[in-house]
């Protein structure tokens, strides 16, 4: 094996390439994720609507995938496979992947 002569500058450049490649890989992985859909602007809700959502502990992401809004008896989908729909309890738009304490399985 023949030894190579590498200058200090070349060594530093090589050393900087590894972290830059790692950051680029991380950012590309983040870019592949689908953004979560926002079905309602919470800032546009009136006090009663916000209070109702808080009282049933509504969240846009269900902690248990088996209990998402799309599987609830009170959920009405805007369209087949849509990310948003309406909830009869909350009387407004909700995420199909959301959840609240009033969840009841479709029969």
C-alpha positions, -999 to +999 in steps of 0.1 A: +000+000+000+014+033-011+012+061+015-005+093+002+005+128+010-025+149+020-022+185+029-038+199+060-063+218+038-074+187+019-078+169+052-100+196+066-121+197+034-126+159+036-135+162+073-162+188+065-178+168+038-191+141+062-212+163+084-225+182+053-236+149+037-253+139+070-273+172+071-283+168+034-295+133+040-315+143+071-331+172+052-340+150+022-357+125+046-377+153+062-388+166+028-403+132+019-428+133+048-463+143+039-474+175+056-502+170+080-535+184+067-551+212+085-588+211+083-596+241+105-577+272+115-580+271+153-576+309+154-609+312+134-629+292+160-651+311+183-649+306+221-678+280+222-662+259+194-628+260+211-643+251+244-662+222+230-630+208+213-612+212+246-639+195+266-638+164+243-600+166+241-600+167+203-566+163+186-557+162+149-536+130+154-552+100+172-529+083+197-544+050+187-547+045+149-577+022+154-596+051+169-592+077+143-621+100+134-625+082+100-637+051+120-661+071+142-699+069+139-701+108+142-676+114+113-688+123+078-661+123+052-660+152+027-650+127+000-638+091-002-603+090+011-603+127+021-581+140+048-609+162+063-645+157+072-671+169+096-680+158+131-716+157+142-705+163+179-681+192+172-704+205+144-675+214+122-645+203+103-621+177+117-591+157+105-598+121+094-568+111+115-581+130+146-595+117+178-617+128+208-631+113+239-665+110+223-652+085+197-676+057+190-670+029+165-690+028+133-715+000+132 
